[in-house]
Amino acid sequence: MTEEELRGRVRALVAKVHPDRVDMHTFRGAQFDHGLALVNFPEGHGGLGLNPRMQAIVNDELQKSCKTTYDDLVINPIGIGMGMPTLLTYGSDEMKKQLLRRCYTGEDIWCQLFSEPGAGSDVAGLATRAERHGDEWVVNGQKVWTSLAHVSRWGMLLARCNPDVPKHEGLVYFLVDMQSPGVEVRPLYQITGEAEFNEVFFSDVRIPHGNVLGKVGQGWHVAITTLMNERTALGGGSSQRASGPIRILMGLWQERGKGRGEAGAVTRDRITRLYIESELLRATAARGRAAQRSGNPGPEGSVGKLAQAELYKRIWECCTDVMGADALTYEAGYELRRPRTEDRRDAVSMAKYQFLRSRANSIEGGTSEVMRNILGERVLGLPGEPRVDKAVAWKDIPR
């Protein structure tokens, strides 16, 4: 399909269902049905079987034609960025038909249930147990740092089904209905005062066997698909030049940074370097998306994730330096609450908030240390760290 043909399909979609005149679910449902949701997905599943680079053409045409546009990773970041590629690869036709469209429209929010109190960076060491009882599985355990669990309908759950084999071999991967009896979600308040993360408890939660993705005992292979897509999604950076955090920094500099003499020249040089790094990140992310095949990236996605996490922390730190003493105060009252989608912050408030929130960037989705290990071993081919538990049954590993 040529670029002009694809733009024609977008124009036909907008002529039929214009996003400025219908609600989000209606428009995004029509976008999915027209194959313009994720163009690299197969026909009938929200795509057209095209190169993923052509999604930028769809987005560009929508921005030209409509005042109302939607960001996938704001609407349903875990579902669209990680869940849909995993479901496309391992799900049954019935599951794809039931779940993909509602995930894209945002009618069903998804969360990821991997990390545990004793298994964060070492996810394969998890202890949540899944025992099969006929056509159902009974799950007991605890997950932690589960973003959006409090608003999610579906969760991607990794649990242990066989403790008598090495830790990577005894796992099973489920899609769990978060409204099931026995699922309890508790908020975890962050340094920002918000609770977008959660801890989730499973007490005799029953999951149909039909909700297993992949083969029993091979849940780690399915989890890798989710994790690779997670890192690509988190490390995507801004798609437009000079957008995102660097735009806020440059705006603050224009308002507050002039007339500072030699100190101002040093800060200007620092901002210039951060701008260059932001553009490098944007180009790297574009190459990473272009390299995707069948919706699943490789370990190279860790490059963008690592770079973005460290870069964004430095950008927000620079923002606070530009603001000076004004950056030392935060919102009055420091209310403990859930994040609100209607929240809108000016540049100063956003910079203060993101300076605190960005502390999590180098932890969530895999720590920067883990990203460096992945890049060293799987991309550069360097020797791996010694793993004394590699061939040991999970139940025999000291804890």
C-alpha positions in Angstrom: 0.0 0.0 0.0 1.3 3.4 -1.0 1.4 6.4 1.4 -1.3 8.1 -0.6 -3.5 5.1 -0.5 -3.1 4.9 3.3 -3.8 8.6 3.7 -7.0 8.0 1.6 -8.1 5.4 4.0 -7.6 7.8 6.9 -9.6 10.5 5.1 -12.4 8.0 4.5 -12.5 7.1 8.1 -12.7 10.7 9.2 -15.4 11.4 6.7 -17.5 8.6 8.1 -16.7 9.0 11.8 -15.1 12.3 12.7 -13.4 12.3 16.2 -14.5 15.9 16.8 -18.1 14.8 16.6 -18.2 11.4 18.4 -16.9 10.0 21.7 -13.5 8.4 22.0 -14.7 4.8 22.1 -16.8 5.2 19.0 -14.0 6.8 16.9 -11.3 4.4 18.1 -13.6 1.5 17.4 -14.1 2.6 13.9 -10.3 3.2 13.5 -9.8 -0.4 14.6 -12.4 -1.7 12.2 -10.7 0.2 9.3 -7.3 -1.4 10.1 -5.8 1.9 11.2 -5.3 1.2 14.9 -2.0 -0.6 14.6 -1.2 -1.0 10.9 1.4 -3.7 11.4 -1.3 -6.0 12.9 -3.1 -8.4 10.6 -6.4 -7.4 8.8 -9.4 -8.1 11.0 -7.3 -7.4 14.1 -7.0 -3.6 13.9 -4.3 -3.5 11.2 -3.5 -4.0 7.5 -0.3 -6.1 7.7 1.9 -3.1 6.9 5.3 -2.0 8.0 4.9 -0.4 11.5 6.7 2.7 10.2 3.5 3.5 8.3 1.6 4.1 11.5 3.3 7.5 11.5 1.4 8.3 8.2 -1.9 7.5 9.9 -1.1 9.7 12.9 0.1 12.6 10.7 -3.1 12.5 8.6 -5.3 12.5 11.7 -3.4 15.4 13.2 -3.9 17.4 10.0 -7.6 16.6 9.8 -8.9 16.7 13.4 -8.7 18.9 16.4 -9.3 15.8 18.6 -6.5 13.3 18.7 -5.7 10.4 21.0 -2.4 9.1 22.4 -2.5 5.3 22.7 -0.1 5.2 25.6 -2.2 7.7 27.6 -5.5 5.9 27.0 -4.3 2.4 27.8 -0.5 2.2 28.0 -0.1 -1.3 29.2 -2.9 -2.8 27.2 -1.9 -1.3 23.9 1.8 -1.1 24.4 2.3 -4.6 25.8 -0.9 -6.5 26.0 -2.1 -6.4 22.4 1.2 -7.6 20.9 1.3 -10.5 23.4 -2.3 -11.4 22.8 -1.8 -11.3 19.0 1.2 -13.7 19.3 -0.2 -16.2 21.8 -4.0 -15.7 22.1 -6.7 -17.8 20.6 -8.8 -16.4 17.8 -11.7 -16.2 20.2 -9.6 -14.2 22.7 -8.4 -11.8 20.0 -11.9 -11.2 18.8 -13.2 -10.6 22.4 -10.4 -8.5 23.7 -8.2 -6.6 21.1 -10.8 -4.1 20.0 -12.0 -3.2 23.5 -8.4 -2.8 24.6 -7.6 -0.4 21.8 -10.7 1.7 22.4 -9.9 2.0 26.1 -13.1 0.4 27.2 -11.0 -2.3 28.9 -7.9 -1.0 30.7 -5.1 -3.6 31.3 -2.4 -4.0 33.9 0.8 -6.2 34.2 1.1 -8.6 37.2 4.7 -9.7 37.2 6.7 -8.0 40.0 6.5 -9.3 43.6 8.0 -8.2 47.0 10.7 -10.8 46.6 10.9 -10.8 42.8 11.4 -7.5 41.2 14.4 -7.4 38.9 14.5 -11.2 39.1 11.0 -11.7 37.9 11.5 -15.4 37.2 12.0 -15.9 41.0 8.4 -15.1 41.7 6.4 -17.1 44.3 2.7 -16.6 43.4 1.3 -20.2 43.0 -1.1 -21.5 40.4 -2.6 -25.0 40.9 -4.8 -26.6 38.3 -8.2 -28.0 39.4 -9.9 -29.4 36.3 -10.7 -26.7 33.8 -9.7 -24.0 36.3 -6.6 -22.7 38.0 -6.5 -21.5 41.6 -4.1 -18.7 42.2 -2.7 -17.4 45.5 0.0 -14.8 46.0 0.9 -11.1 46.0 2.0 -8.7 43.3 3.4 -5.2 43.7 4.1 -2.0 41.8 1.1 -2.8 39.5 0.3 0.3 37.6 -3.4 1.0 36.9 -4.6 -2.1 38.6 -7.3 -0.1 40.4 -8.9 0.8 37.0 -8.1 -2.4 35.1 -10.5 -5.0 33.8 -7.7 -7.4 32.6 -4.4 -8.3 34.0 -1.4 -10.1 32.5 -0.5 -12.5 35.3 2.7 -14.6 35.6 2.5 -17.4 38.3 4.4 -20.5 39.3 2.8 -23.8 38.4 5.8 -26.2 39.1 8.3 -25.5 41.9 10.2 -28.7 41.1 12.0 -27.3 38.0 14.4 -24.3 37.5 12.7 -21.0 38.0 12.3 -20.1 34.3 10.7 -23.4 33.4 7.8 -23.7 35.9 5.7 -20.6 35.0 2.3 -20.1 33.5 0.9 -16.9 31.9 -2.7 -15.9 32.4 -5.1 -13.2 31.4 -7.0 -12.6 34.7 -10.3 -10.8 35.1 -9.5 -8.2 37.7 -13.1 -8.3 38.8 -12.8 -11.9 39.9 -13.6 -12.9 43.5 -10.5 -13.0 45.6 -8.6 -10.1 43.8 -7.8 -7.3 46.2 -6.1 -4.0 45.0 -4.5 -1.7 47.5 -2.9 1.7 46.7 0.8 2.5 47.0 1.3 6.3 47.5 4.3 7.8 45.8 6.5 10.8 46.5 4.2 12.8 44.3 1.2 12.1 46.7 -0.5 10.0 44.0 -1.2 6.3 43.9 -0.9 5.1 40.3 0.9 2.0 41.5 -0.7 -0.8 43.6 -0.1 -4.0 45.4 -2.5 -6.8 44.4 -3.4 -9.8 46.5 -4.8 -13.1 45.1 -6.7 -15.3 47.5 -8.0 -18.5 45.9 -8.7 -16.7 42.6 -10.2 -19.0 40.0 -9.1 -18.5 36.4 -10.4 -20.6 33.5 -7.8 -22.8 31.7 -8.9 -21.1 28.5 -7.2 -17.9 29.8 -3.7 -19.4 29.6 -1.5 -17.7 27.0 1.1 -20.0 25.5 1.9 -23.5 27.0 1.8 -24.4 30.6 5.3 -24.3 32.0 6.5 -21.9 29.2 5.1 -18.7 30.7 8.5 -17.1 30.7 8.6 -17.2 26.9 5.3 -15.3 26.8 6.5 -12.9 29.5 9.6 -12.0 27.4 7.2 -10.9 24.6 5.4 -8.6 27.0 8.7 -7.3 28.5 10.3 -6.5 25.1 7.2 -4.6 24.1 7.1 -2.8 27.4 10.6 -1.5 27.0 9.9 -0.3 23.5 6.7 1.4 24.7 8.4 3.1 27.7 11.5 4.0 25.6 9.5 5.5 22.7 10.3 9.1 23.5 8.4 11.9 21.8 7.5 11.3 18.2 7.7 15.0 17.2 10.8 17.1 17.1 11.4 19.3 20.2 8.3 17.9 22.0 7.8 16.3 25.4 9.9 17.2 28.4 12.5 19.1 26.4 9.9 21.5 25.1 8.9 22.4 28.7 12.5 22.9 29.6 13.1 25.3 26.7 10.0 27.2 27.5 11.1 27.7 31.1 14.5 28.9 29.9 12.9 31.4 27.6 10.8 32.8 30.5 13.3 32.6 33.3 16.8 32.0 32.1 17.9 35.2 30.4 20.3 37.7 32.0 22.2 35.3 34.1 25.7 36.0 32.8 28.3 33.2 32.8 26.0 30.9 34.8 23.3 31.4 32.2 25.8 30.5 29.4 26.6 27.2 31.2 22.9 26.4 31.6 22.3 27.2 28.0 25.0 24.8 27.0 23.5 22.2 29.2 20.1 22.6 27.6 21.6 22.4 24.2 23.1 19.1 25.0 19.9 17.8 26.4 18.1 18.9 23.2 20.6 16.9 21.1 20.1 13.8 23.3 16.3 14.2 23.0 16.6 14.1 19.2 19.0 11.1 19.4 16.4 9.3 21.5 13.6 10.2 19.1 15.6 8.8 16.1 16.6 5.7 18.1 13.0 5.0 19.0 11.9 5.4 15.4 14.5 2.9 14.3 13.4 0.5 17.0 9.8 0.7 15.9 10.9 0.2 12.2 12.7 -3.0 13.2 9.6 -4.6 14.7 8.4 -7.8 13.1 4.9 -9.2 13.8 4.4 -6.6 16.5 7.3 -7.9 18.7 10.6 -6.0 19.1 13.9 -7.5 20.1 16.2 -6.7 23.0 17.2 -3.5 21.2 14.1 -1.9 22.8 16.2 -1.8 26.0 18.4 0.9 24.4 15.5 3.4 24.2 14.1 2.5 27.6 17.5 3.0 29.3 18.2 6.2 27.4 14.8 7.7 28.1 14.8 6.9 31.8 18.2 8.6 32.4 17.6 11.5 30.0 14.2 12.5 31.4 15.6 12.6 35.0 18.3 15.0 33.8 15.8 17.1 31.9 13.5 17.6 34.9 16.5 18.3 37.2 17.6 21.0 34.8 14.0 22.4 34.9 14.3 22.8 38.6 17.7 24.5 38.3 16.2 27.0 35.8 13.3 27.7 38.2 15.6 28.3 41.1 14.1 28.7 44.6 10.5 28.4 43.1 11.3 24.7 42.5 11.6 24.0 46.3 7.9 24.1 47.0 5.2 21.6 45.9 1.5 21.6 45.8 -0.2 23.0 48.9 -1.7 20.3 51.1 0.2 17.4 49.4 -3.1 15.4 49.1 -2.8 11.6 49.0 -5.0 10.6 46.1 -5.4 8.6 42.9 -4.2 10.3 39.7 -7.0 12.1 37.9 -7.2 12.2 34.1 -8.7 15.7 34.3 -5.5 17.1 36.0 -3.8 19.8 34.0 -0.6 21.5 35.1 1.2 24.6 33.8 4.8 24.3 32.9 6.1 25.2 36.4 3.8 22.7 38.2 4.5 20.0 35.6 8.2 20.4 36.1 7.9 20.2 39.9 5.7 17.1 39.6 7.8 15.4 37.0 11.0 16.0 38.9 9.6 13.8 41.6 7.8 11.3 39.3 10.8 10.7 37.1 12.6 9.1 40.0 10.6 6.0 39.0 11.7 6.1 35.4 14.9 4.1 36.1 13.0 1.5 38.1 9.7 0.8 36.4 9.7 -1.5 33.4 13.1 -2.9 34.4 15.8 -1.0 36.3 18.6 0.8 34.4 21.0 -1.8 35.8 18.9 -4.7 34.3 18.7 -2.8 31.0 22.5 -2.6 30.9 22.8 -6.3 31.6 20.4 -7.1 28.8 22.2 -4.9 26.3 25.6 -6.3 27.3 24.6 -9.9 27.1 21.9 -10.1 24.4 22.9 -7.2 22.1 26.7 -6.9 22.5 27.3 -10.5 23.3 29.4 -9.9 26.4 29.8 -12.7 29.0 26.8 -13.0 31.4 27.0 -12.6 35.1 27.4 -15.9 37.0 24.1 -17.6 37.8 24.4 -20.2 40.4 20.7 -21.0 40.5 20.3 -21.6 36.7 19.9 -25.4 36.9 18.4 -25.6 40.4 14.8 -26.4 41.1 13.0 -23.3 42.3 12.0 -24.9 45.6 15.6 -25.6 46.4 16.9 -22.0 45.9 17.8 -20.4 49.2 15.7 -17.4 50.1 
